[in-house]
Amino acid sequence: MSTETDTDQKSSEGSLADGMRIIAEFVRTLPRKPGVYRMIAGDGEVLYVGKARSLRSRVAAYTQPTRLATRLMRMVSATTTMEFSVTDSEAEALLLENNLIKRFRPRFNVLLRDDKSFPYIVIRRDTEWPQLAKHRGTREAGNEYFGPFASATAVNRTLYALQRAFPLRSCSDGVFVTRTRPCLQYQIKRCTAPCVGRIEKAEYASIVDEVRGFLGGRNREIQQALSQRMERASASLEFEGAAVLRDRIRALTQIQSHQSISLPSIEEADIFAAHADGGQVCVQVFFLRAGQNLGNRAYFPSHARELDEAAVLSAFIGQFYESRPAPKLILTSHDVAERELLESALAIGAGHKVEIRHPKRGDQKDALDQAVSNAREALARRLAERGTQRTLLEGVARVFGLESPPERIEVYDNSHIQGAAPIGAMIVAGPDGFTKNAYRKFNIKTEGAAGDDFAMMREVMSRRFGRALKENPERDEEHWPDLVLIDGGQGQLEAARQVAVELGLEDIVMVGIAKGPDRNAGRERFFMPGRPPFSLEPRDPVLYFLQRLRDEAHRFAIGTHRTRRATDLTRSALDEVPGIGAGRKRALLNHFGSARAVAVATLEDIKSVPGISGAIAQKIHDHFRGGR
């Protein structure tokens, strides 16, 4: 791929004629080759990213006002310069376009707002006794992955049922190697206790094969085999064993009962169903793997109101697979634009042929109709919630004297136990509800701040707004709050206000929210600079809304604190030894049983551990003996 960039155009944002003149200057030198173009405003903001089969022809269209919609006229008027990338093919241009849209998030493009990774179920093979677990992130060679699942809820529900059906270990390696007797999972028949030798490796391996078969699509075969074993056990009067097999069969049936859409004839496919109403489009995505439905998720992409479902769907699918491989088959509720081009681009990223199909009849059409119904219901709920949310935000503006309903509310809370594992937490809410991808946690670092709520709040505010000022000193981006809620009273509010004053951010509205006498929810008191503390009527919907915001911040803070405490508890003294990674740590713990035993071991004993060289053994030995 070759790239060519524009020469600087120093022009301020102006009229439609100005924008068209600037674009026309670029058209004269553009090649008739495929590529990607960027339209850029005077302040450097990328307004739009587009791809073209012929850059010259496509960009020239923006110089013809009769062919421009109102939205495009605004975009051209704001354009002061352009940048171009020439590609070897139109499919490459489409891939680059989606990559740049994800990077710059231009306001005139269709935008996929939530593109976080999806969870998988993994059978870990990098251990002596394979583990069944949830996985999100980079895949490791040698392990087996099944998915993607649409949500953590879907994968957790499936894992819970699988552990009842296939009693494999689910504990971490650190817990596994230190067990001396079976845990509760063994007592309730959800694990076979390989940690203490209660099962032979061959029998354990057969259970692993059953899990692989079930997740790989052989679910009927696995259930039939279990049924036959149950009947044989019952005929042999082994009623306890038969009951265990019966419970395993029920667990597998429970997994399949949650599948509202099922296409057993399809090995691998994703379903995209779109529905438009009220100027918005909802896209429902269903994941079908090995004939099983692994859940669905609703998306509400940002787009111009005049775009229909087919146009939104085409842009959405390209962005959806920008950072993940597409399956072999994609079913869509509408005919997408440039289908063959999109198939070619997705095939490049996936490494196999990809077919996009819009079925008109049969079971695939029935499945799509059901998915569209899901999209219609999800959009109706969202529109109703947004109407209610807007009314509540107007009430918040009235209560706190804001000029307009807040678009972004940030809520802060701290959590610790007697100063241990202190963290600060921030949640974000707005017209669309909670914005969970904007949540932030702050590990408290200031010496002496742990346990001091005021000092912790000062550190959190300093880090949050100090960084924001450094990244965006003009404060013209959308991540600045219209309202800051502090979970606490006058003291916490004053600590936050001091930081705001020091940073020159006195205009940010800050409010403290504290529970009333005896920490009675419903009698909250609100604190604002220059106003005496006040309360709202107990049945005021705005009060309930503010309580919900405060409770969400508290939930997030407590959950983050617990996660940090759990991490601290599982941290080993071996983590502090330079050059000791997960593999060597596992080998040492398997050999000695504990970090304490490693600390008192002789140099020769450490050298005897598989995978530990003489140099590493010397480093470990010296670490625990202060270099002596």
N, C-alpha and C positions, 0 to 999 in steps of 0.2 A: 504494500500500500504506500502510495506517495502522498505527501501533504504540501499544500501551499497556503500561505497566510496573507491577509490583506496588509496594505499599507495603512498607516494611521489616518483616520479622518477626524479632525478636531472640529466637530460641529455640535452645537447644542441642540437639544430636543426642540423640534419646531413643527411646522405644518405638514400636511399630507404632501404638498408639492416638494418641500425640502427633503422628506424621506424618499420620495420617488426619484428625485434628482441624484441623491447619494447612491441609491441602488442602481440606477442606470449607469453610473460611472463604473461600477464593478462589472456589470453585464458585458461591457465591451471587451474585457480581458478574460472572461470565463471560458473554459473549454467546454466542448460538447461531450463531456464524459460524466459517468456516474460519480456521485459524491454527496457530501453533507455540507449544509450551510447554516451559519448562525447569524441571527439578527441581534444587534447589541445596542443598548441605550447609551446615552452620554455618560452616565455614571458607571459604566462597565457591566450593568446587569444584562444577562443573556435573556432576551425576550422570547426567542423562538428557535428551535432546532428542527430542521427539515432535511429530508433526503430527496435525491433527484436522480432520474435516469440520465438526464442531461442538465448539468448545472446551469448552462446558459439559458436554456428554454424555460426551466422552472423559475429561476430568479427573475427573468424578464417579465413573468406574469404579474409580479408585484408592481410593475410600472404602468399597468393598465387599470385605471380606477373603476371602469365599468364592470370589471370582473372581480372586484374586491367586496367582500362582505364588510359590514360596519366594524366588526371585531378586527379584521385584517387592516382596515384603514387606520384604526388606532395604533396597531402594531407598526405599520409603516411610518406613521407620523412620529413615533418614538424612536425610530431607528436612526442612529448616527454613524454606524459602521457595520461591517460584516466580516466574517471569517469563513474560510472554506477548507474542506479536506477532500481531495480527489481519491477515489477508491478504484479497485480493479473491477468491481462488479456492483450491480445494484443491491444484491444480497448483502455484500459487505457494507454498503452504505446504510442499509436498514439496521444492521447490527451496531454500527457506529452511532447511528442516530439514537437508538435506545440507550446506549451507554452514556451518551452526552446528556440526554434528557434526565437520566437518573442522577448524573453528576451536578447539573446546573439547575434542574427543576424550573424551567422557564414558565412564566405565568400564562403564555398563550398556547402551550401544549396541553394535551390530555395527560394528566399526571396520576400515576398509581401511588396513592398516599402511603400504603402500608405494604412493604415488600420484605418483611423480616423472614428469616429462614423458617422452614417447617421442621417439626420433630420427626424422628424415625424411631423404630424399634431396632435394637442391635443385639446380635448374638456375638458376644466378645470371644474371639478365638486366640487372643494373645495371653491366655492364662491356662493353667493346667485343667481347671474345671470351668468350662464356658459359662458366661454370665448373661442373663437376660435383663436388658436395661433400656431406658429411654436415651436417645442421643439427639443432639442438635449441634450443628457446626461441621467442621472438617472431618471427612471420613478417613479412617486409618486402614491401610492395606492389611488384608487377612481377616478382618472382621466381616460379618454378614449384616447387611442393612435392609430393612423392609419399610416401605413407605413411599412418598411422604404422607403423614397424617395431617389433617386440616388444622388441628389445634392441639394444645397440650391436654385439654380435656379428653379429646378423642383417643390420644395415645395412652393416657393414664387409664382410661376405662378399659382399653384393650389389654394393657399390661396387667391390670388387676385380674381380669378374667383369665388371661393366659397363665398367670401364676397359680390360679386355682386348678387349671387344667393340666399344666405341665410344671411340676414342682422343681424348677431349677433355682439355683442360688440367685438372689437379687442384691446381695450385700456387696459393699466395696471390698477391694483387696485388703485394705488395712484392717477391716473388721474380720474378714475371712481368715487371715493368717493368725489372728490372736485368739480365735475361739478354742475353748477347751471342752465345751459341752454344747449340745444343740440349743438353738435359740427358739423364740416363740413361734417363728415361721414353721419350724419343724413340728411343733406341738399341734398347730392347726392345719397340718398337712399341706402346706404351701412351699415346702422345701424338703429335700431328701437328706439334708445335713452332710454333704460331702466334706465339709470342714473338719468333721470328727470321724470320718470313715464309715458312715451309716449306709453307704451305697457303693457298689462296685463301679469302676469306671465304664465297663461295657454297658451296664444298665443305664448309667447316667447318659452315655453317648446315644443310646436309643431314644431317650426322652428328647435330647437335643435334635435328633433327626425328625421326631414327631413335630416339634415346634417349627422346624424349617419347612416341613411338608405342609403344615397348616397355613403358615404365612405365605408359602409359595403357591397356594391355590389348590392343594390336595386336601381341602377341608373335609369333603364328603368321605374320601378314602380313609382319612385319619379317624373320623367319627365312627365309620363302619367297623374299623379294626378294633376300636375301643369297645364298641357294642358287643362284638363277638367275644372279646376277652371277658366282659362283664357276664355274659351268658354262661361261658365256661366256668367262671368262678362261682356263679350262683348254682350251677348244676353240681359242682364239687362241694357244695355247702360252705364255701368260703365267703360268707355273707359280708364280713367286714371289708374284704378286698373288693367285692362286687359293689359295695356302697361307695367306696372311694372312686371306682371307675364311673359309677353313675354320676357323682358330683362333677367329675372332669368333663363328662359329656354335656351336662347342663351348662357348665361354664362356656364351652365352645358354642352352644346354642345361643347363649346370651350375647356373645359377640355379634353373631349374625342377625339377631333380632333388632339391633340398632340401625340396620342398613335400610334407610327409606328408599334408596335407589340402588338397584342391583342389576348388573348385566353379566351373568355367568359366562356368556359366549365371548366376552372381551377380556383379554389378558391384561392389557395396560391402556388406560385412556384417561384424559382429563376432560371434564364437561364445563363449558363456559355458557352460562345463560344470562341474558341481559333483559332488563325491563326499565322503561323510562316513564317518568311522571313528575310533574311539578318542576321541569327544567333540570332534573337529576336522573342519573342512570345508576342502577344497582347491578353489579355483576356477581352472580353466584358461581363459585368454582367448586366442583366435586372431583375427588380423586378416586379413580377405580384402579385397583391393582390386584392381579390374580383373581379377577372376577368379584372382588369384594370392594365395598364402598368404605374408604378410609376417612370419611367425613367431608364436610363442606364449610366454606367460609364466604361471607358476604363482603364485597368491596364497593366503595362509593368513590370512584375516581373523580378528580377535579377536571372539569371540561367546560367549554363554551356551551351556553344553553341551546344554541341552534343545532348542535351535533346530534344525530340520531344514534340508535343502539348499535347499528352496524359499524359506523365510523368510530365510536368509542371502543367497541369490542376489538376492532383491528389494532388500534393503538395500544389498548390494554394488554392484549396477548403478547405483543412484541416486548413490552416492558416487563411483563410477568416472568418471561423466560430469559431476561437479560443476564441473570446470574445463576440460573439453574437449567439443567437439561430438560428438554421437552420430551414427553412420551411419544410412542410411535403413532398414536391416534389422538386427535383433538376433535371433540364434537362441539359445535357451536349452534346457538339458537338462531343466528342470523348469518346470511352470506357475508363474509368479511371481504373488505376491499383488498385487491392485490393478493389473492389467496396463494397463488403459485409462488410469488416472490416471498411471502411470509414463510411458506413451507421450506423453500430453499435456505432462507436465513436461519430458521430454527434447526434444520438438518446440519448446518455447519457447526452450530454450538453443541448439538446433541451427539454428533458422530454417527447418526443413523438416519434413515429416511423417516420423515414426519409427514403424516397426512392430516389435513384439516377437512372435516366432513360436516355438511349441513344436511342431516337426513330428513327426508320428507315423509317417511312412513316406517312402520315396524317398531320393534321394542326400543331401538335407539331414539326414535322420535318420541315415544311415550316417556322415556327417561328425561329427554330434554324438556318436554312439556311440564313434567313434575319439577324440574329445576327452575324453569321460568316462573312457576307458581311460587316457589321458594323466594325467588328474587322479588316478585311482586309484593309478597307479604313483608319481606325485610324492608323494602323501600317505604311501604305504607307505615310501618312502625317508626322508621327513621324520620319521616316527614312529621308524624305526630309528635315524636319526641323533640324534634327541633322547634316546633311551634311552642311546646311547653317550655323548652329550655330558653327560648328567646324571651318568653314572658317572665321567667325567673330572673334572667340576667337584667331585664329592665327593672325588676324589683330590687335587685342588688344595687343598681345605679341609683335608684331613688333613696334607698336606706343610707348609702354611704356618700351621697352627694356627688356622684360621678356625672360628667357631662353627657355620656352616652353609655349604653350597655357594654360591659367589658368583653373584648374579644379573647383575652388571655388572662386567666386568673392563676396565680401561683400560690400554693399553700405549703408552708414549712412546718416541720416537726422534728424533734430530736428524740433519740432513744438510747438508753444505756441501763445497766444494772449496777448500781453503786460504783459508777465510773468505768465499769468494764465494757470493752468493745463499743465505744461511743460512736454513734453515726448521726448525721443530719440527713434529712430527706426532703425532697421537693416533688410535689405532684402538680400537674397542669390540667386546667379545664377551660372549656370555651363553648361556643355555640353548638359544637358537635359532641359535647360531653367530655369525658376524660380523654386526654391525649397521652396515652401511656408510653408512646415512644419518646416523649419529651421528659419523662420522669428522670430524676437524678438523685444519686446518693453521694454523700460526702463522708469519708472516713476522717474523723477528727484527728488533726495532727498537732495542734498547738499544745505545748507542754503545759500541764496544769489545767487545761480546759475540760478534761474528762470529768464528768459529774457536776460541772458548773454550767447550768443551762444558759446563763447569759453569755458566758465566754464562748460556748458552743455555737450559739446563734450568731454572735459576731463573726466567728470564723466562717460559718456557712455563707452569711451575707457577703462578706469580703471576697470569698472565692467565687461565688456566683456572679456578682455584679462587677467585680474587678476584672474578671475574664471577659464578661460581656462588653465592657467599655473598651478593653484592649482590642477585641475582635471587631467591634462596630462602634467607634467613637461618635459617629453622627447619629446613632440611635434611630436609623431609618429602616431597620429590618423588623420582621414580624415577631421575633423571639423576645421582645421586651414586654413585660406585663403591664396591663392596665390597672391591676389590683393585686396587692400582696396580702395574703392572710397568714398571720402568725398564730400557731397553736400555743397560746399562753396569754398571760395578763400584761399589766403595765410594764413590768420589768423586761420581759422578752421583747415587747414592742419597742421599748426605748433602746435596747441593745441593737435592734435592727435599724432603727432610725439614726442612731449615731453613725453607723457605717454608711447609710445613704447620704447623710450630710457631708461626711468626709470625702465621698466620691462625687459630690455635686449632683446627687440624684434626689434632691428634696421634693421634686414634683411627683415621684412615684407614690401613689396612695397606699399606705400600709395600715392594716387593721389587726388588732389583737383579739382573739376569740378565746374566752376562758369559760369553763363550766361554772355554774352558779354555786350557791351554798351546798355543801355536802356533795360537790361534784355532780349535781343533779342535771342531767341532760334535759333540755327544754327551758332551763332558766339561765342560759348562757348570757354572759355580759360581754359587750363589745367595747374596745378601747381604740380611740382615734386621737391624734394630736389636736389640741385646741378644743376638744369636746369632752364633757363629763361622760363617764361610763354609762352605757344605756343597754336596754334589753328589748327584745321584740315580743309581740304577743305569742303565747305558747302555740297557737294553732296557725301561725303565719306560714304560708308555703315557703317564703324566702328563708325563714329560720330553718325549716327542714332541709332546704337546699344547702345552706351554709353548714349545717350539721353533717350532711353527707360529704361535703368537701373536706371538712375537718376529720371525719372518720376515715376517709380514704387515705389522707395523709398519715394518720395514725397507723392504719393497717400496713401501709407501705414501709413506714419507719420501723415498725415492730418486725415485719418479715425480713427486712434488710439486716436489722440487728441480730436476729436469730441466725441468719445465714452466716454472718461474720463470726458469731460465737461458735457455730458448728465448725467453721473453718479453723478457728483458733484451737478448738479442742482436738481436731484431728491432725494438727501440725506436729511433726515429729522433730526431735533434735537432729535427725539426719538431714532435714531440709536446710540446715545451716551449714552443712559441709559443702564446700565448693566442689563442683564436678560430679555431684551425686544426683542423678536424674531419677525419674520414676522407675526405670528398669533396675538400676543398681539398688535403689532403696527397697524395691520388692524382693530382690535376691537376698539382701542382708536380713530383712525381716523374716523371710521364709527360713533362713538358716539359723538365726539366733532367737527369733521369737519376739524381740522387742528392741527398741532403740537403746534402752538402758543396758541390755546385755551386750550390744555392740560397743557401747562406751567403755565397758570394763574388759572387753576381749583382748587377747594378746595379738601382736602383729601377725604371728603365724596363723592363728585362727582366722583372722580377717582375710589373709591371703588364700585360704582354702575355699573361700566362697566362690562358686562359679561366676565368671564374668567380672571379678574384681582382680585387677592386675596388681603387681607389686607396688607400682607408683601410687595407685589409688589407695591401696591398703595402707601405705605409709602416710598418706594425706589424712585418711580417716583416723588412724592411730594418733597422729600428731594433734589433730583437731581436739580430740577429747582429753589430751594430756598437756594442753597448752604449749605444744611444739617441743616438748622434752623428748 
